[in-house]
């Protein structure tokens, strides 16, 4: 693991802290895990709403939506470097495991 990382992930790694971060990008940069909305799906849904509005729909008439696709990402490199063992049940449920 690169010791020069900065920000939350870098601080957590230097201090051997377990971190659950906001997005998969944070996990890719060194956080232990995340459980969040799939941002690609959110952008697609945003495009759907923009299309409706550009075709004349009133924004006030459109229903508010919550994210429907959530993803769990676990970074095993980080777990190993801070001495944490991730239970197999979590690894099996994760959408992605970074090795």
Steps between C-alpha positions, in 0.01 A plus 500: 500500500634841403599685820473840324120489472329809634158573637276271701630176351863597555440612858307181575772278353779678689307463826366148428138619521205317350303723265164475330498766232248666274578348161688232313760759393597546864537124541717487188724765659537310828187508718399163640146483361199689371129441461342765285291578197631401161594840357485383139138403558431836668633688196281291271195582710596869497512486120150350503369797700680753280342336195152521655546867592636591156195333346272725703436324832479725802767413756241527780298222334790251492526251782798511735705181485739330733798304369400148403847357437733489799842343488735366763873518428772355725875563473688190616839670446402760758361234736827310486713812550310604815465145635124456461335174398182551298245223567429271205128586523578865419735407216233278344242781513733769366445618144876540458803390700825680425792260537 
